[in-house]
Amino acid sequence: MQTVADLMITDLITLKESDSLAKAKTLMAQKNIRNLPVVDEEGNCLGMLTQREYLKHAFYLVSQFGTQQLTKKEEQTPVRNAMNKDILTVSPSQSLKMAAEFFIENKYGSLPVVEDGKLIGILSPVDFVKLAYDMLEQ
């Protein structure tokens, strides 16, 4: 049986709750990613900042302060104000089939992989596409 550990990405880019939305925006653009796990100093997974949540908060900032102030307000706004704390996680020993079913049934862009509360990886639908591609190449 293949498990989440067989497919998850372990070279992670993460944020701290105190990091600014400006930093998150830069990381998303530079690394071409849409989901950033938020961790504490011990590596515990506290939540996720998705591109959707970032944009939602950016629109809120624009509505409150105008477009001229957006960059300044993003620098002043901590990730904790926009991140999703109510997240689902998977364990590395969970079956890939179960994880695939989750992606099919839900509209999540990624799943943090957690072991003993610590973030150890991330799994996304793109990882399944890569797996399917590799299988087709064989």
C-alpha positions, 0 to 999 in steps of 0.5 A, spaced: 500 500 500 502 506 498 502 512 503 502 519 503 509 519 506 511 516 499 508 522 495 508 528 500 513 534 499 518 535 504 522 541 502 517 546 505 516 553 505 513 555 511 510 562 515 510 564 522 504 567 525 507 573 526 510 574 518 507 579 514 502 578 509 507 582 504 512 576 506 507 571 504 505 575 498 512 575 495 513 567 497 507 565 493 509 569 487 517 567 487 516 560 489 509 559 484 505 556 490 498 557 493 498 554 499 503 556 505 503 552 512 503 556 518 508 553 524 510 555 530 517 555 533 517 548 534 514 546 528 507 545 530 502 546 524 498 552 526 494 553 520 494 555 512 495 561 508 492 560 502 492 564 496 484 565 496 485 567 504 490 572 502 486 575 496 480 575 501 484 579 506 487 584 501 480 586 498 478 587 505 484 592 506 483 595 500 476 596 502 478 599 509 484 603 506 484 604 499 489 601 494 494 606 495 495 604 502 495 596 500 502 595 500 503 598 507 498 595 510 500 588 508 507 589 511 503 591 517 498 585 517 501 579 520 499 572 517 495 570 523 489 575 521 488 572 514 490 564 515 485 559 516 486 555 523 481 550 522 484 545 517 484 538 516 491 534 516 493 527 514 498 523 517 504 520 513 502 513 514 495 514 511 493 511 504 494 515 498 487 512 496 484 515 502 488 522 501 486 522 493 478 521 495 479 527 500 481 531 494 476 528 489 470 530 494 473 537 497 476 543 494 482 543 498 489 545 494 493 542 499 493 537 505 499 538 511 502 532 513 503 532 520 506 527 525 505 528 533 503 535 531 509 537 527 509 539 520 513 534 516 510 535 509 505 537 504 500 533 499 497 537 493 493 534 487 499 536 483 503 531 486 497 526 484 498 528 477 505 527 477 504 520 480 499 519 474 504 522 469 510 517 472 505 511 471 503 513 464 511 513 462 512 506 465 
